[in-house]
Amino acid sequence: MPAVENPVSPEPADALASVAALRRLADQIEDAAVEQAMRAGWSWPQVAEALGVTRQAVHKKHAKRLIAAGVTLRRR
């Protein structure tokens, strides 16, 4: 993997704000991708494997939101 220039601001407050913003963005992208996969008929184990987490972790994080959004969830 090629070296990447350090994109972090020399100001700690700016650098930490950037990290927080990236985490929020990553969460939004994950939410959308998980919903898309579940609407396409993916199972919890498939989604979990794609994210590199356990089925239980992905279910705990996303199930309530998906149910509230009207997504039909598969059991396995």
Number of C-alpha atoms within 10 A of each C-alpha: 3 4 5 6 6 7 7 12 12 9 8 10 10 12 14 13 12 14 13 12 12 12 12 12 12 12 12 12 12 14 16 12 13 22 21 13 15 19 16 11 14 16 16 23 17 16 20 17 12 11 13 10 12 16 17 11 11 18 15 11 11 14 16 12 13 18 11 8 10 10 17 12 16 11 7 9
